[in-house]
Amino acid sequence: MFCLKTVPAHTWVNAEILLKRLLSNRRLQSTVTSSSTPPPEKTDHGRNRSGAQRASARLQSLGKRGRDRTNSSSAANEISVDFEQSQEAYRSKDSLELLRSLVVFKLCSYDFLVDKNEEIMDLGKKILGQKVFDQLMKMTFYGQFVAGEDHISIKPLIQKNQAFGVGSVLDYSVEEDISQKEEHQKESSSVSAGGKESIGEGYREKNYEAGKQLGDSQREVTGTCTYFYADEAKCDQHMETFMKCIKASGGSSMDGFSAIKMTALGRPQLLLRFSEVLVKWQRFFTFLASQQDGMEALEQRLELTQLQELMIKLGAEGDFHGWFTRKKGESAGRIDILDWNSLIDDRVNTSDLLLAPNVKLDKLEPLLKNFTIEDENQIKRTLERLDALAKCALENGVCLMVDAEQTYFQPAISKLALDSQRIYNREKPVVFNTYQCYLKEAYKNVTMDVELSRREGWCFAAKLVRGAYMYQERERAKEVRYEDPINPNYESTSTMYHRCLHYVLDEIALNRKANVMVASHNEDTIKYTLKSMNELGLLPAENKVFFGQLLGMCDQISFPLGQAGFPVYKYVPYGPVSEVMPYLSRRAQENRGFMKGAQKERELLWKELKRRLVSGELLYRPVY
């Protein structure tokens, strides 16, 4: 019987959470093992262990390490950070910068300025002229949230932040619209549309629908955050721009990051179609494993013999049993979702096995029937560009951050990022993928990718964010009439964020191969992370847990963390004023809730300005 007495008071793990996971997974295990074929024994990396066995092993391993620690050493290793000290938080800022922050935050708290920001900026350009308008932006919004116009002009800010313990994630933030013509083409299939129909008995699928009805809603969603696709030469130009950004990051600081967008490296409409393929394939597995409803995705299994029989009944002719047996060897009695997805990895040689239900015709059809040779070649070229960027990052000592984008792009983006991680994350984390925790499927995505990295032996590396496109995604879901992919409220998103974070921190504590950037402006989330790190014995100097905030926001979190020795980074956008305005517009929309609620940050800014006034330090200039 499991006993919590083996875990001391100052344990390295949150035993209560792990016990709940263990008890939950024991129930799931009993369901799995009640089938006719017993589960295979454990293989390398715990490949076929049940969730209960994994949870038990985690708890025993961490509990043992906890017993090896004394209470005194535990207390000595714990690091606390005070986020109330305004003087320390704003040591890197002169008084004019503090005043600018106060003005900008106050302006961002007015809804009408945020909602109508594009119209207001257009009016400002007409009245003031482009040159005067650009100067006004540099004194206010642009100066607050953007580092400069090019990789040379941003170096002073990067070096100043580094002197005060804060690194940089460089992002060339020029954003363009997706073409309206392509929006209306039939090929611009969109993920997550609504209909639910049946094939055979009980099959349900949320289709990706194409057609004109997506035109207007897609325009609003993609308009200011997707790269315009002209041709492959344009993608090559974007790649060269990212390479300059990577080299600038490597030349400006040690252990830097550089952010990229996959929609800049390949045709966005192709990412839509590839996402359609990936999600249809995963949902077909869920249908086939439907007798195991209620299980986590990684707990679902398919008996190969039964799978082969079922597929033949549905009209398939391929040898599923033989393919998986050749791939997995002795452990091929049953497969899970990761095994199932491996068919996609070898899609050139497994096209006869890649079938999916057509709910209208009520039969199976080739999954890749609309995926042409040219599509496959474009995917290959996109991967080649990503590969070139990853090589450049490795050579310059920089980590590559693959940004998350809209839900209808994200399956393909994550797949391409994982393919790159398999190659470049063997020894250390080079490529980071981004997980948006406002999505209902965030925990499933994180746990599946952690398990994949464990099986294949590479370093899992993630940036966890709450999400960047909530308002647009919800409006689009309502207009196109499909299920909202976003968690219902901020509280449930925070719960999802902490759940994903806890799982990754747990993984780091077990094998020290996982890595995570906690990209959050939420002080409670930062404190939760620090508390968990103390419990798990994760030290800042290990560089396994990073923190990230946007430039111009939450300095009262970033700089105290950096001064306490934690690896913390500012997300540093740069680019010409006129071309970065769409980025600023999007950030204003995304962070409207935060800006309206940034009362504490404004209070700390006022506190520091008053302190400088009283102490005669109003002309204070940071020294570094």
C-alpha positions in Angstrom: 0.0 0.0 0.0 1.3 3.5 -0.8 2.4 5.4 2.3 3.1 9.1 2.5 5.2 8.6 5.7 8.2 8.0 3.4 8.0 11.6 2.3 9.4 14.2 4.8 7.9 17.5 5.6 10.3 19.4 3.4 9.8 17.0 0.5 11.0 17.7 -3.0 7.6 17.1 -4.5 4.0 18.0 -3.9 3.0 14.6 -2.6 -0.7 15.5 -2.5 -0.9 16.2 -6.2 1.1 13.2 -7.1 -1.0 11.0 -4.9 -4.2 12.2 -6.6 -2.6 11.5 -10.0 -1.6 8.0 -8.8 -5.0 7.2 -7.5 -6.6 8.4 -10.7 -4.3 6.5 -12.9 -4.8 3.3 -10.8 -8.4 3.5 -11.8 -7.4 4.0 -15.4 -4.9 1.1 -15.2 -7.5 -1.3 -14.0 -9.6 -0.4 -17.1 -6.7 -1.0 -19.4 -5.5 -4.3 -17.8 -9.0 -5.7 -17.8 -8.8 -6.4 -21.5 -8.0 -9.8 -22.9 -4.3 -9.1 -23.7 -2.1 -8.1 -20.7 0.0 -5.0 -21.1 3.6 -5.4 -22.1 6.4 -5.0 -19.6 8.3 -1.7 -19.3 10.7 -0.9 -22.1 13.3 1.8 -22.5 12.3 5.2 -21.2 9.2 3.7 -19.5 7.6 3.4 -22.9 4.7 1.1 -22.0 4.3 1.8 -18.3 0.8 2.8 -17.3 0.2 6.2 -15.8 -0.1 4.7 -12.4 3.3 3.0 -12.6 4.8 6.3 -13.9 3.3 8.3 -11.1 4.4 5.7 -8.5 7.9 5.7 -9.9 8.0 9.5 -9.8 6.8 9.7 -6.3 9.2 7.0 -5.0 12.2 8.6 -6.8 11.4 12.1 -5.6 10.5 10.9 -2.1 13.9 9.1 -1.9 15.7 12.3 -2.8 13.6 14.1 -0.3 14.6 11.7 2.5 18.3 12.3 1.6 17.9 15.9 2.4 18.0 17.4 5.9 15.5 20.0 6.9 18.3 22.5 7.5 19.8 22.1 4.0 16.4 22.4 2.4 15.8 25.7 4.1 19.3 26.8 3.1 18.6 26.1 -0.6 15.2 27.8 -0.7 15.3 31.2 -2.5 12.6 33.8 -2.1 12.0 36.9 -4.2 10.4 40.1 -3.0 8.2 41.6 -5.7 7.3 44.7 -3.5 10.6 46.5 -3.6 10.2 49.3 -6.1 13.7 50.6 -5.7 15.3 47.3 -6.7 12.7 46.6 -9.4 13.4 49.9 -11.2 17.1 50.3 -10.7 17.6 50.0 -14.5 15.2 52.8 -15.3 15.6 56.6 -15.3 12.8 58.8 -14.1 11.6 59.7 -17.6 11.2 56.0 -18.4 9.1 55.5 -15.2 6.9 58.4 -16.2 6.5 57.1 -19.7 5.4 53.7 -18.2 2.8 55.4 -16.1 1.3 57.3 -19.0 1.3 54.3 -21.4 -0.3 52.0 -18.8 -3.0 54.5 -18.1 -3.8 55.0 -21.7 -3.9 51.2 -22.3 -6.5 51.0 -19.5 -9.1 52.8 -21.7 -11.2 50.4 -23.8 -12.0 52.8 -26.5 -8.3 53.5 -27.2 -7.6 49.8 -27.4 -10.6 48.9 -29.5 -10.1 51.7 -31.9 -6.3 51.8 -31.9 -5.9 51.2 -35.6 -8.3 54.0 -36.5 -6.7 56.4 -34.0 -3.2 55.7 -35.4 -4.4 56.2 -39.0 -5.9 59.5 -37.9 -2.8 60.5 -36.1 -0.7 59.9 -39.2 -3.0 62.0 -41.4 -2.9 64.9 -38.9 0.7 64.8 -37.8 2.4 63.3 -40.8 4.4 60.1 -40.8 7.7 61.6 -39.4 6.1 63.4 -36.4 3.8 60.4 -35.7 6.8 58.1 -35.6 8.5 60.3 -33.2 5.4 60.5 -31.0 5.3 56.7 -31.0 8.9 56.4 -30.0 8.2 58.7 -27.0 5.2 56.6 -26.0 4.0 53.1 -27.0 6.8 52.1 -29.4 9.4 53.3 -26.9 7.7 51.3 -24.1 7.3 48.0 -25.8 9.8 47.9 -28.7 13.6 48.0 -28.4 14.5 49.7 -31.7 14.4 49.7 -35.4 17.2 47.2 -36.2 19.6 44.7 -34.6 22.2 47.4 -34.2 20.0 50.0 -32.4 18.7 47.5 -29.9 22.1 46.5 -28.5 22.3 49.2 -25.8 19.0 48.1 -24.3 20.0 44.5 -24.4 23.3 45.2 -22.7 21.6 47.3 -20.0 19.1 44.7 -19.2 21.8 42.0 -19.1 23.8 44.2 -16.6 20.8 44.1 -14.3 20.4 40.3 -14.6 17.8 40.1 -17.4 18.4 38.4 -20.8 16.6 38.8 -24.1 14.4 36.9 -26.5 14.8 38.8 -29.7 11.8 39.0 -32.1 11.8 40.8 -35.4 8.1 41.8 -35.1 7.1 42.8 -38.6 3.7 41.3 -39.2 1.6 41.2 -42.3 -1.9 40.1 -43.4 -2.7 36.8 -45.0 -4.0 37.4 -48.6 -7.7 37.8 -49.0 -7.7 35.9 -52.2 -6.3 32.8 -50.5 -8.8 33.1 -47.7 -11.6 32.4 -50.2 -10.0 29.5 -51.9 -11.4 26.2 -51.2 -8.0 24.8 -50.2 -7.9 27.2 -47.2 -9.4 24.5 -44.9 -9.7 25.7 -41.4 -9.3 23.6 -38.2 -12.0 23.0 -35.7 -15.3 23.7 -37.6 -18.4 22.3 -36.2 -20.3 19.3 -37.8 -20.6 16.0 -36.0 -21.7 13.0 -38.0 -21.2 9.3 -37.8 -19.4 6.6 -39.8 -20.2 3.0 -38.9 -21.6 3.4 -35.4 -20.7 6.2 -33.1 -18.0 8.0 -35.0 -17.8 11.7 -34.3 -15.5 14.2 -35.9 -15.2 18.0 -35.7 -14.6 18.8 -39.3 -12.3 21.4 -40.8 -14.6 23.2 -43.1 -13.6 25.2 -46.1 -15.5 27.8 -48.0 -16.5 31.4 -48.2 -18.0 31.4 -44.7 -14.5 31.6 -43.2 -13.4 34.6 -45.2 -14.4 37.5 -42.9 -13.9 35.7 -39.6 -10.5 34.4 -40.7 -9.5 37.9 -41.7 -10.1 39.2 -38.2 -8.2 36.4 -36.6 -5.2 36.2 -38.9 -5.0 39.8 -40.0 -2.2 41.2 -37.8 -0.3 38.1 -36.7 0.3 36.1 -39.9 3.0 36.5 -42.5 1.8 37.2 -46.0 2.8 34.4 -48.4 4.1 35.7 -51.8 6.3 32.8 -52.9 9.1 30.6 -51.7 11.6 33.4 -52.3 9.8 35.5 -49.8 10.0 32.7 -47.2 13.8 32.5 -47.9 14.0 36.3 -47.2 12.2 35.8 -43.9 14.6 33.1 -43.0 17.5 35.4 -43.7 15.9 38.0 -41.4 15.6 35.5 -38.6 19.2 34.5 -39.1 20.3 38.1 -38.6 18.1 38.2 -35.5 19.8 35.0 -34.2 23.3 36.3 -34.8 22.3 39.6 -33.1 21.1 37.7 -30.1 24.3 35.6 -30.0 26.5 38.7 -30.4 24.7 40.8 -27.7 24.4 38.3 -24.9 25.2 34.8 -23.6 22.5 32.2 -23.5 20.1 34.3 -25.5 16.9 33.4 -27.3 15.5 34.2 -30.7 11.8 33.9 -31.6 10.5 32.8 -35.0 7.1 32.3 -36.6 6.5 29.3 -38.8 4.0 31.2 -40.9 7.0 33.1 -42.1 8.9 30.0 -43.3 6.1 28.4 -45.3 2.8 28.9 -46.9 0.1 29.5 -44.1 -2.6 27.8 -46.2 -0.4 24.7 -46.4 0.0 24.8 -42.6 -3.8 24.8 -42.4 -4.1 21.7 -44.6 -1.4 19.9 -42.8 -3.0 20.7 -39.5 -6.2 19.2 -40.9 -4.4 16.0 -41.7 -2.8 15.7 -38.2 -6.0 16.4 -36.3 -8.2 14.1 -38.4 -5.6 11.3 -37.8 -5.6 11.8 -34.0 -9.4 11.9 -33.8 -9.6 8.7 -35.8 -7.4 7.0 -33.1 -9.7 8.5 -30.4 -12.7 7.0 -32.2 -11.1 3.5 -32.5 -10.2 3.7 -28.8 -13.7 5.0 -27.9 -14.3 2.1 -25.5 -11.8 3.8 -23.2 -13.6 7.1 -22.9 -12.5 9.1 -19.8 -8.9 8.1 -20.1 -6.1 10.6 -20.6 -4.8 10.4 -24.2 -1.6 8.5 -23.3 -3.6 5.9 -21.4 -5.6 4.8 -24.4 -4.4 1.6 -26.1 -5.4 -0.3 -29.3 -5.0 -4.1 -29.5 -3.2 -4.6 -32.8 -5.1 -7.8 -33.7 -8.4 -6.1 -33.0 -7.3 -3.0 -34.9 -6.5 -5.1 -38.0 -9.8 -6.8 -37.9 -11.7 -3.6 -37.4 -9.9 -1.8 -40.3 -10.6 -4.7 -42.6 -14.3 -4.4 -41.7 -14.2 -0.7 -42.5 -12.7 -1.4 -45.9 -9.0 -1.0 -45.4 -6.5 -3.3 -47.0 -3.2 -2.3 -45.4 -1.2 -4.5 -43.0 -1.4 -2.4 -39.8 -0.4 -5.4 -37.6 2.7 -6.1 -39.8 3.9 -2.5 -39.9 3.7 -1.9 -36.2 5.2 -5.3 -35.5 8.2 -4.5 -37.7 8.5 -1.1 -36.0 8.0 -2.1 -32.4 9.2 -5.7 -32.3 8.2 -7.7 -29.3 6.2 -4.9 -27.7 3.8 -4.7 -30.7 0.8 -6.3 -28.9 -0.9 -2.9 -28.5 -0.2 0.7 -29.5 -0.9 4.1 -28.1 -1.5 7.5 -29.7 2.3 8.2 -30.1 2.7 4.9 -32.0 -0.3 5.8 -34.1 1.2 9.2 -34.9 4.4 7.6 -36.1 2.6 6.5 -39.2 2.4 10.2 -40.2 6.2 10.5 -39.7 6.7 7.8 -42.3 3.8 9.0 -44.5 5.7 8.7 -47.8 5.9 4.9 -47.2 2.7 4.4 -45.3 0.1 6.1 -47.5 -1.9 2.9 -47.9 -2.3 2.8 -44.1 -3.2 6.5 -43.7 -7.0 6.3 -44.0 -9.7 8.4 -42.3 -13.5 8.4 -42.3 -15.4 10.5 -44.7 -18.5 11.3 -42.7 -20.5 12.4 -45.8 -19.8 9.2 -47.7 -19.7 7.0 -44.6 -16.5 5.2 -45.6 -12.8 5.4 -45.2 -10.7 7.4 -47.7 -7.0 8.3 -48.1 -6.1 10.8 -45.4 -3.7 12.5 -47.8 -6.0 12.5 -50.8 -5.8 16.3 -51.1 -2.2 16.5 -50.1 -0.2 16.8 -53.3 3.4 16.1 -54.1 4.0 19.8 -54.3 2.4 20.2 -50.8 4.8 17.6 -49.5 7.7 19.4 -51.2 6.7 22.7 -49.6 6.5 21.0 -46.2 10.0 19.7 -46.8 11.3 23.2 -47.8 9.7 24.7 -44.6 11.5 22.1 -42.5 14.8 22.9 -44.4 14.4 26.5 -43.4 13.7 25.6 -39.8 16.7 23.3 -39.9 19.0 26.1 -41.2 17.7 28.4 -38.4 18.3 25.7 -35.7 21.9 25.1 -37.0 22.5 28.9 -36.9 21.1 29.0 -33.4 23.4 26.2 -32.3 26.4 27.8 -33.8 25.7 31.1 -32.1 24.9 29.7 -28.7 21.2 30.8 -29.0 18.0 28.9 -28.2 15.3 29.0 -30.9 11.8 29.8 -29.7 9.0 28.7 -32.1 6.1 31.0 -31.3 2.6 29.6 -31.0 0.0 30.9 -33.5 -3.7 30.4 -34.1 -5.3 27.0 -33.3 -5.9 26.2 -37.0 -2.1 26.5 -37.7 -0.9 25.1 -34.4 -1.0 21.3 -35.0 1.3 21.7 -38.0 3.6 24.2 -36.3 4.0 21.9 -33.3 4.7 18.9 -35.5 7.4 20.7 -37.4 8.9 22.0 -34.1 9.0 18.5 -32.7 10.7 17.2 -35.8 13.4 19.8 -35.3 13.7 19.0 -31.5 14.3 15.4 -32.4 17.5 16.4 -34.2 18.8 19.4 -32.3 17.7 18.7 -28.7 19.8 15.5 -28.3 22.4 16.9 -25.9 20.9 20.2 -24.8 17.8 22.3 -25.5 18.1 24.3 -28.7 14.6 24.4 -30.0 11.7 25.4 -27.7 8.1 24.8 -28.7 5.3 27.0 -27.3 2.1 25.7 -25.6 -0.9 28.0 -25.1 -2.6 27.0 -21.9 -5.8 28.8 -22.6 -6.5 25.9 -24.9 -8.6 23.0 -23.6 -6.2 20.5 -25.0 -3.0 22.1 -23.6 -2.4 19.4 -21.0 -2.8 16.6 -23.5 -0.4 18.2 -25.8 2.2 18.8 -23.1 2.0 15.3 -21.7 2.2 13.7 -25.1 5.2 15.6 -26.1 7.0 15.0 -22.8 6.4 11.3 -23.2 7.6 11.4 -26.8 10.8 13.1 -25.7 11.3 10.5 -23.0 10.9 7.6 -25.4 13.2 9.0 -28.0 15.8 10.4 -25.7 15.9 14.1 -26.5 15.5 17.2 -24.3 11.9 18.4 -24.0 11.9 22.2 -24.2 8.8 24.3 -23.8 7.6 27.9 -23.4 4.3 28.0 -21.5 2.0 30.9 -22.1 -1.6 31.6 -21.3 -2.3 32.5 -24.9 -2.3 35.3 -27.4 -5.4 35.1 -29.5 -8.3 34.6 -27.0 -10.7 37.3 -28.3 -10.1 36.5 -31.9 -10.5 32.7 -31.4 -13.7 33.1 -29.5 -15.2 35.5 -32.0 -14.3 33.1 -34.9 -15.7 30.1 -33.1 -19.0 31.9 -32.6 -19.2 33.1 -36.1 -18.2 29.9 -37.8 -20.2 27.8 -35.2 -17.8 25.3 -33.8 -16.9 24.5 -30.3 -14.8 27.2 -28.5 -11.3 25.8 -28.1 -10.5 28.2 -25.3 -11.0 27.5 -21.6 -14.2 29.2 -20.3 -12.5 31.8 -18.1 -9.2 33.1 -16.7 -9.4 31.0 -13.6 -9.7 27.7 -15.6 -6.8 28.9 -17.8 -4.7 29.5 -14.8 -5.6 26.1 -13.5 -4.5 24.6 -16.8 -1.3 26.6 -16.8 -0.3 25.4 -13.3 -1.3 21.8 -14.2 1.0 21.8 -17.3 3.7 23.6 -15.4 3.6 21.1 -12.5 3.9 18.2 -14.9 7.0 19.7 -16.6 8.6 20.6 -13.3 8.0 17.1 -12.1 9.7 15.8 -15.3 12.7 18.1 -14.7 13.1 16.8 -11.2 13.1 13.2 -12.4 15.7 13.3 -15.2 17.0 16.9 -15.6 16.4 16.6 -19.4 13.2 18.7 -19.6 13.3 22.5 -19.8 10.6 25.1 -19.5 10.2 28.9 -19.8 7.5 30.2 -17.6 6.3 33.1 -19.8 3.8 34.8 -17.5 3.0 38.3 -16.1 0.9 36.7 -13.4 2.7 37.2 -10.0 0.8 34.2 -8.5 2.1 32.0 -11.2 5.6 33.1 -10.7 5.3 32.5 -6.9 3.8 29.1 -7.6 6.8 28.3 -9.8 9.3 29.4 -7.1 7.5 27.4 -4.5 7.5 24.3 -6.7 11.2 24.7 -7.5 12.0 24.9 -3.8 9.9 21.8 -3.1 11.6 19.9 -6.0 15.1 21.1 -5.2 15.5 22.8 -8.6 18.1 25.5 -8.3 18.3 28.6 -10.5 21.9 27.9 -11.5 20.8 24.6 -13.2 19.2 26.7 -16.0 16.3 24.3 -16.4 13.5 26.7 -15.5 13.5 30.1 -17.2 11.1 33.1 -16.8 9.9 35.4 -19.4 7.9 38.7 -19.7 7.3 41.2 -22.4 9.6 44.2 -22.8 7.9 47.2 -21.0 5.7 45.1 -18.8 6.2 43.7 -15.3 9.6 45.0 -14.5 8.8 44.5 -10.8 8.8 40.7 -11.6 11.6 40.4 -14.1 14.4 42.4 -12.5 14.0 41.1 -8.9 14.1 37.5 -10.4 17.3 38.3 -12.3 18.9 39.9 -9.3 18.1 36.8 -7.3 20.0 34.7 -9.8 17.1 33.2 -11.8 17.4 33.0 -15.6 14.8 35.6 -16.7 14.3 37.1 -20.1 12.5 40.0 -21.7 10.7 39.3 -25.0 12.4 42.0 -27.1 10.6 43.0 -30.3 12.3 45.3 -32.8 11.6 46.7 -36.3 10.7 49.9 -38.1 8.0 52.0 -36.4 5.5 51.8 -39.3 6.0 48.1 -39.7 5.8 47.2 -36.0 2.5 49.0 -35.4 0.4 45.9 -36.2 2.4 44.1 -33.4 1.7 46.9 -31.0 -2.0 46.8 -32.0 -2.2 43.1 -31.4 -0.4 43.3 -28.0 -2.8 46.0 -26.9 -5.7 43.7 -27.7 -4.2 40.7 -26.1 -3.2 42.4 -22.9 -6.2 44.7 -22.4 -7.2 42.8 -19.3 -3.8 42.9 -17.8 -3.4 46.6 -18.6 -6.7 47.5 -16.9 -5.7 45.5 -13.9 -2.0 46.6 -13.7 -2.8 48.7 -10.6 0.0 47.2 -8.6 2.6 48.0 -11.2 1.3 51.6 -11.4 1.5 51.9 -7.6 5.1 50.7 -7.6 6.0 53.1 -10.3 4.5 56.0 -8.4 6.2 54.8 -5.2 9.6 54.9 -6.9 9.0 58.3 -8.5 8.0 59.8 -5.2 11.0 58.2 -3.4 13.4 59.7 -6.0 11.7 63.1 -5.6 11.9 63.1 -1.8 15.5 61.8 -1.8 16.7 64.1 -4.5 17.3 61.3 -7.0 14.8 62.5 -9.6 17.7 62.8 -12.1 18.9 59.3 -11.3 20.6 57.5 -14.2 21.3 53.8 -14.1 25.0 52.9 -14.0 26.2 49.6 -15.6 
